[in-house]
Amino acid sequence: MRTKFFYLALLFVSPSFCYGQLMHQLSDNKDETPIIIEADESVVCDETALKCVATGLASAQKGTSTVYGDVLTVYFTEGKNREITSMTADGNVRMETPTEKAYGEHAHYDVAIDRVLLTGGNLKIITAKEETLTARDSIEYYHTENKGIARGNAIARFPEKEQLVQADTLVAYFKPSAEKSKDGEDKLNLERVEAEGNMLASGPNGVVTGDRGVYLEKTKMIEVFNNVKITQEENVIEGEYAKFNLETNVAEMYTQPPHVSQTGSRKRIHGMIIPGSAKKRKENSTESTKMSETRKDRQSLPWSAKKRQNKPPQSE
C-alpha cells in the first residue's frame, strides 16, 4: 500500500517546452495548493536536518504538475512558516505537466536562483506535438529568465516541420504568449535558439552546418557563423556567414557577417551547383506532398535523415 501525505500550505509550503515551470509550481510558497507526496516504502521527515525524504517509486504532485523518482527529497527552512529551499529527485526521474514530459536520472531545483537541473542518462523532454529535446550532459531551465540550456550533443527535433537543430550546446529563449494554459499559467512560445559548437540545422530540403548559429522563430531564419556549409540535394556552397530559411529553403552566403570590420584577407565563397537540381527538388517536393496527403500517419524525418534512410543496403 502506497504511503500518502497531504502537506497543506500552512504546514509545509506556507520553469511550450516546460519542466522548469513544473518545479517552480511545486515550490511556489505563495500558492496554497497542497503538495501530495506518495511512496511505496517510506516518507521520513527529519526536523533536525530540515528535510523530508520519500523512498520507493516516489512522487510529488501539486495541481497538474507531478515529479516521479526512486527517491524524492524536499529541503525546507526552520520556523513556523516553513518554505521550500530546494528539491531533488534521484533514479528514474520523470516530470509531467499537461503539455510536456521530461526524463533523466537526477533532478535538482534551487529555489533561490529559480533553476532546475536535469542530469544523468536518457535526458529528454517531449512536448504534446512530439517535439523533443535531448542532451548527453545536462538540461537546465531558469524559470525567471525563461531560458533553457541543453549541453552535450544537444538535439532539438520538430517532426511536424521536418526540422532539426543540433549543437554541442543549445540555449533556448522563450517569451510569454497572450494565451493561458488550463491551470492558469502563462504559455511560453519559443523566441530564439543559440547553437554553439558543431552546429547543424536541417529542413525538408536542405542542411546547413557551421561553428555556431542563431535561430529566430518569428522569421524561421537561422544565421550561421564560421566554416559554413549549405547542402541542398547535390548542390553545395561554403563560406563564413550564411542566412538559411528552414521553411522556404532560401539560402544566402556571404564572406563575413554584415557590419563586421574586415581583419586580414577574406575567405572566398565556393561551391558546386548541379544544373536541373532545383527542378528535381521541386518535383520531389510535389510528389512528397501527394504522398503525405494519402499517408497522414507517415513518420516525418529531416531531409538528411531521409536521404540516409533511403540508401540501398550494401551487399555483404
NUSEFI-820208 format. One record per residue (C-alpha): residue in three letters; x, y negated, z. Coordinates in steps of 0.1 Angstrom, whole numbers, plus 5000, padded with zeros to 4 digits. Layout:
<atoms>
{atom ALA, {X, Y, Z}};
...
</atoms>
This chain:
<atoms>
{atom MET, {5000, 5000, 5000}};
{atom ARG, {5014, 4966, 4990}};
{atom THR, {5022, 4941, 5017}};
{atom LYS, {5005, 4908, 5010}};
{atom PHE, {5010, 4875, 5028}};
{atom PHE, {4990, 4842, 5022}};
{atom TYR, {5010, 4812, 5031}};
{atom LEU, {4988, 4781, 5033}};
{atom ALA, {5003, 4747, 5026}};
{atom LEU, {5004, 4736, 5063}};
{atom LEU, {5021, 4767, 5073}};
{atom PHE, {5047, 4773, 5046}};
{atom VAL, {5050, 4747, 5019}};
{atom SER, {5033, 4715, 5035}};
{atom PRO, {5103, 4734, 4846}};
{atom SER, {5057, 4749, 4754}};
{atom PHE, {5086, 4766, 4762}};
{atom CYS, {5084, 4765, 4801}};
{atom TYR, {5096, 4786, 4830}};
{atom GLY, {5111, 4755, 4847}};
{atom GLN, {5076, 4742, 4853}};
{atom LEU, {5067, 4776, 4869}};
{atom MET, {5094, 4774, 4896}};
{atom HIS, {5086, 4737, 4901}};
{atom GLN, {5049, 4745, 4907}};
{atom LEU, {5058, 4773, 4931}};
{atom SER, {5079, 4750, 4952}};
{atom ASP, {5058, 4718, 4950}};
{atom ASN, {5055, 4708, 4986}};
{atom LYS, {5027, 4683, 4978}};
{atom ASP, {5005, 4709, 4963}};
{atom GLU, {4983, 4726, 4989}};
{atom THR, {4976, 4757, 4967}};
{atom PRO, {4987, 4787, 4988}};
{atom ILE, {5016, 4809, 4977}};
{atom ILE, {5007, 4846, 4976}};
{atom ILE, {5037, 4869, 4982}};
{atom GLU, {5034, 4907, 4977}};
{atom ALA, {5059, 4935, 4981}};
{atom ASP, {5059, 4973, 4981}};
{atom GLU, {5084, 4977, 5010}};
{atom SER, {5085, 4946, 5033}};
{atom VAL, {5082, 4909, 5038}};
{atom VAL, {5105, 4896, 5065}};
{atom CYS, {5106, 4860, 5077}};
{atom ASP, {5137, 4850, 5098}};
{atom GLU, {5132, 4818, 5117}};
{atom THR, {5169, 4816, 5126}};
{atom ALA, {5181, 4820, 5090}};
{atom LEU, {5152, 4798, 5078}};
{atom LYS, {5142, 4823, 5050}};
{atom CYS, {5116, 4849, 5040}};
{atom VAL, {5126, 4880, 5021}};
{atom ALA, {5102, 4902, 5001}};
{atom THR, {5116, 4935, 4990}};
{atom GLY, {5103, 4962, 4966}};
{atom LEU, {5086, 4951, 4934}};
{atom ALA, {5080, 4917, 4950}};
{atom SER, {5060, 4889, 4935}};
{atom ALA, {5052, 4853, 4944}};
{atom GLN, {5021, 4837, 4929}};
{atom LYS, {5008, 4801, 4930}};
{atom GLY, {4979, 4793, 4908}};
{atom THR, {4986, 4807, 4873}};
{atom SER, {5023, 4810, 4878}};
{atom THR, {5040, 4842, 4891}};
{atom VAL, {5076, 4853, 4897}};
{atom TYR, {5085, 4890, 4899}};
{atom GLY, {5117, 4907, 4911}};
{atom ASP, {5130, 4936, 4932}};
{atom VAL, {5139, 4911, 4959}};
{atom LEU, {5125, 4876, 4963}};
{atom THR, {5140, 4851, 4989}};
{atom VAL, {5125, 4818, 4999}};
{atom TYR, {5145, 4793, 5019}};
{atom PHE, {5128, 4765, 5039}};
{atom THR, {5136, 4737, 5063}};
{atom GLU, {5132, 4736, 5101}};
{atom GLY, {5104, 4719, 5119}};
{atom LYS, {5066, 4720, 5119}};
{atom ASN, {5061, 4709, 5083}};
{atom ARG, {5084, 4734, 5065}};
{atom GLU, {5094, 4726, 5030}};
{atom ILE, {5110, 4749, 5005}};
{atom THR, {5146, 4741, 4997}};
{atom SER, {5154, 4770, 4972}};
{atom MET, {5141, 4803, 4959}};
{atom THR, {5159, 4833, 4944}};
{atom ALA, {5148, 4864, 4926}};
{atom ASP, {5171, 4894, 4921}};
{atom GLY, {5167, 4925, 4900}};
{atom ASN, {5143, 4929, 4870}};
{atom VAL, {5132, 4893, 4872}};
{atom ARG, {5102, 4883, 4853}};
{atom MET, {5084, 4849, 4853}};
{atom GLU, {5050, 4844, 4838}};
{atom THR, {5027, 4815, 4830}};
{atom PRO, {4996, 4815, 4807}};
{atom THR, {5018, 4804, 4778}};
{atom GLU, {5054, 4818, 4785}};
{atom LYS, {5073, 4847, 4799}};
{atom ALA, {5109, 4847, 4810}};
{atom TYR, {5132, 4876, 4818}};
{atom GLY, {5166, 4881, 4835}};
{atom GLU, {5184, 4898, 4863}};
{atom HIS, {5188, 4868, 4886}};
{atom ALA, {5169, 4835, 4891}};
{atom HIS, {5177, 4806, 4914}};
{atom TYR, {5156, 4775, 4919}};
{atom ASP, {5172, 4745, 4936}};
{atom VAL, {5145, 4720, 4947}};
{atom ALA, {5169, 4691, 4953}};
{atom ILE, {5180, 4690, 4916}};
{atom ASP, {5148, 4705, 4903}};
{atom ARG, {5166, 4732, 4883}};
{atom VAL, {5160, 4768, 4877}};
{atom LEU, {5189, 4790, 4866}};
{atom LEU, {5184, 4824, 4850}};
{atom THR, {5214, 4848, 4846}};
{atom GLY, {5222, 4885, 4841}};
{atom GLY, {5212, 4908, 4813}};
{atom ASN, {5183, 4906, 4790}};
{atom LEU, {5179, 4869, 4792}};
{atom LYS, {5149, 4859, 4772}};
{atom ILE, {5119, 4835, 4770}};
{atom ILE, {5089, 4844, 4749}};
{atom THR, {5060, 4819, 4741}};
{atom ALA, {5024, 4827, 4732}};
{atom LYS, {5034, 4822, 4695}};
{atom GLU, {5061, 4849, 4698}};
{atom GLU, {5088, 4823, 4696}};
{atom THR, {5119, 4835, 4715}};
{atom LEU, {5150, 4821, 4732}};
{atom THR, {5178, 4845, 4741}};
{atom ALA, {5213, 4840, 4755}};
{atom ARG, {5242, 4860, 4768}};
{atom ASP, {5254, 4840, 4798}};
{atom SER, {5226, 4818, 4812}};
{atom ILE, {5194, 4799, 4806}};
{atom GLU, {5186, 4769, 4828}};
{atom TYR, {5159, 4743, 4829}};
{atom TYR, {5158, 4708, 4845}};
{atom HIS, {5122, 4701, 4852}};
{atom THR, {5126, 4663, 4859}};
{atom GLU, {5147, 4658, 4828}};
{atom ASN, {5125, 4681, 4806}};
{atom LYS, {5158, 4697, 4794}};
{atom GLY, {5167, 4733, 4788}};
{atom ILE, {5202, 4748, 4782}};
{atom ALA, {5210, 4783, 4768}};
{atom ARG, {5246, 4794, 4770}};
{atom GLY, {5265, 4822, 4752}};
{atom ASN, {5253, 4832, 4717}};
{atom ALA, {5221, 4814, 4722}};
{atom ILE, {5194, 4821, 4696}};
{atom ALA, {5160, 4804, 4691}};
{atom ARG, {5137, 4822, 4668}};
{atom PHE, {5105, 4808, 4652}};
{atom PRO, {5088, 4838, 4634}};
{atom GLU, {5058, 4818, 4622}};
{atom LYS, {5080, 4793, 4604}};
{atom GLU, {5106, 4820, 4595}};
{atom GLN, {5133, 4798, 4611}};
{atom LEU, {5162, 4805, 4634}};
{atom VAL, {5188, 4783, 4652}};
{atom GLN, {5219, 4798, 4668}};
{atom ALA, {5250, 4785, 4685}};
{atom ASP, {5274, 4791, 4714}};
{atom THR, {5252, 4766, 4734}};
{atom LEU, {5217, 4753, 4727}};
{atom VAL, {5204, 4722, 4745}};
{atom ALA, {5167, 4715, 4740}};
{atom TYR, {5149, 4683, 4750}};
{atom PHE, {5111, 4682, 4755}};
{atom LYS, {5085, 4654, 4758}};
{atom PRO, {5051, 4655, 4774}};
{atom SER, {5022, 4656, 4750}};
{atom ALA, {4988, 4640, 4753}};
{atom GLU, {4972, 4674, 4759}};
{atom LYS, {4970, 4691, 4793}};
{atom SER, {4973, 4728, 4800}};
{atom LYS, {4944, 4748, 4815}};
{atom ASP, {4959, 4743, 4850}};
{atom GLY, {4961, 4705, 4845}};
{atom GLU, {4999, 4705, 4839}};
{atom ASP, {5014, 4683, 4812}};
{atom LYS, {5021, 4702, 4780}};
{atom LEU, {5056, 4698, 4766}};
{atom ASN, {5065, 4695, 4730}};
{atom LEU, {5100, 4702, 4716}};
{atom GLU, {5117, 4669, 4706}};
{atom ARG, {5152, 4679, 4696}};
{atom VAL, {5178, 4706, 4699}};
{atom GLU, {5215, 4701, 4701}};
{atom ALA, {5236, 4731, 4689}};
{atom GLU, {5273, 4732, 4700}};
{atom GLY, {5298, 4757, 4686}};
{atom ASN, {5295, 4781, 4657}};
{atom MET, {5261, 4767, 4648}};
{atom LEU, {5238, 4785, 4623}};
{atom ALA, {5203, 4775, 4612}};
{atom SER, {5182, 4793, 4586}};
{atom GLY, {5148, 4788, 4570}};
{atom PRO, {5129, 4809, 4544}};
{atom ASN, {5151, 4798, 4515}};
{atom GLY, {5185, 4788, 4530}};
{atom VAL, {5212, 4789, 4556}};
{atom VAL, {5234, 4762, 4570}};
{atom THR, {5265, 4767, 4593}};
{atom GLY, {5289, 4743, 4610}};
{atom ASP, {5307, 4734, 4642}};
{atom ARG, {5277, 4716, 4657}};
{atom GLY, {5243, 4703, 4648}};
{atom VAL, {5212, 4683, 4659}};
{atom TYR, {5177, 4693, 4650}};
{atom LEU, {5148, 4668, 4652}};
{atom GLU, {5113, 4685, 4654}};
{atom LYS, {5095, 4654, 4641}};
{atom THR, {5113, 4654, 4608}};
{atom LYS, {5122, 4691, 4607}};
{atom MET, {5157, 4679, 4598}};
{atom ILE, {5189, 4693, 4611}};
{atom GLU, {5222, 4673, 4609}};
{atom VAL, {5253, 4694, 4608}};
{atom PHE, {5289, 4683, 4615}};
{atom ASN, {5323, 4697, 4606}};
{atom ASN, {5331, 4727, 4584}};
{atom VAL, {5296, 4726, 4570}};
{atom LYS, {5284, 4753, 4545}};
{atom ILE, {5250, 4755, 4529}};
{atom THR, {5238, 4787, 4512}};
{atom GLN, {5207, 4788, 4491}};
{atom GLU, {5204, 4821, 4472}};
{atom GLU, {5236, 4823, 4451}};
{atom ASN, {5243, 4785, 4455}};
{atom VAL, {5270, 4775, 4480}};
{atom ILE, {5282, 4740, 4489}};
{atom GLU, {5307, 4730, 4515}};
{atom GLY, {5316, 4697, 4532}};
{atom GLU, {5320, 4679, 4565}};
{atom TYR, {5285, 4665, 4571}};
{atom ALA, {5250, 4676, 4559}};
{atom LYS, {5213, 4670, 4564}};
{atom PHE, {5191, 4700, 4558}};
{atom ASN, {5153, 4701, 4560}};
{atom LEU, {5143, 4736, 4571}};
{atom GLU, {5108, 4731, 4558}};
{atom THR, {5113, 4715, 4524}};
{atom ASN, {5147, 4732, 4518}};
{atom VAL, {5161, 4698, 4507}};
{atom ALA, {5199, 4696, 4514}};
{atom GLU, {5222, 4666, 4514}};
{atom MET, {5260, 4670, 4517}};
{atom TYR, {5285, 4641, 4525}};
{atom THR, {5322, 4638, 4531}};
{atom GLN, {5315, 4623, 4566}};
{atom PRO, {5286, 4611, 4587}};
{atom PRO, {5273, 4576, 4580}};
{atom HIS, {5286, 4546, 4599}};
{atom VAL, {5318, 4566, 4609}};
{atom SER, {5351, 4548, 4601}};
{atom GLN, {5374, 4569, 4579}};
{atom THR, {5406, 4581, 4596}};
{atom GLY, {5430, 4598, 4572}};
{atom SER, {5421, 4614, 4539}};
{atom ARG, {5386, 4626, 4532}};
{atom LYS, {5379, 4663, 4525}};
{atom ARG, {5363, 4667, 4491}};
{atom ILE, {5329, 4683, 4488}};
{atom HIS, {5330, 4715, 4468}};
{atom GLY, {5305, 4742, 4459}};
{atom MET, {5292, 4767, 4433}};
{atom ILE, {5258, 4762, 4416}};
{atom ILE, {5243, 4790, 4396}};
{atom PRO, {5221, 4778, 4367}};
{atom GLY, {5185, 4790, 4370}};
{atom SER, {5187, 4798, 4407}};
{atom ALA, {5162, 4771, 4416}};
{atom LYS, {5136, 4786, 4392}};
{atom LYS, {5143, 4820, 4405}};
{atom ARG, {5139, 4808, 4441}};
{atom LYS, {5105, 4792, 4432}};
{atom GLU, {5093, 4824, 4416}};
{atom ASN, {5103, 4844, 4446}};
{atom SER, {5086, 4819, 4469}};
{atom THR, {5054, 4821, 4449}};
{atom GLU, {5055, 4859, 4450}};
{atom SER, {5062, 4858, 4487}};
{atom THR, {5032, 4836, 4493}};
{atom LYS, {5009, 4860, 4474}};
{atom MET, {5022, 4889, 4495}};
{atom SER, {5016, 4871, 4527}};
{atom GLU, {4980, 4864, 4518}};
{atom THR, {4974, 4901, 4513}};
{atom ARG, {4995, 4912, 4543}};
{atom LYS, {4988, 4890, 4572}};
{atom ASP, {5005, 4913, 4596}};
{atom ARG, {5039, 4913, 4579}};
{atom GLN, {5069, 4905, 4601}};
{atom SER, {5084, 4871, 4593}};
{atom LEU, {5122, 4870, 4592}};
{atom PRO, {5146, 4842, 4583}};
{atom TRP, {5159, 4842, 4547}};
{atom SER, {5193, 4855, 4556}};
{atom ALA, {5178, 4884, 4576}};
{atom LYS, {5155, 4893, 4548}};
{atom LYS, {5185, 4895, 4524}};
{atom ARG, {5204, 4918, 4547}};
{atom GLN, {5172, 4939, 4552}};
{atom ASN, {5167, 4944, 4515}};
{atom LYS, {5202, 4957, 4508}};
{atom PRO, {5201, 4992, 4493}};
{atom PRO, {5216, 5019, 4516}};
{atom GLN, {5252, 5028, 4509}};
{atom SER, {5258, 5064, 4499}};
{atom GLU, {5279, 5085, 4522}};
</atoms>
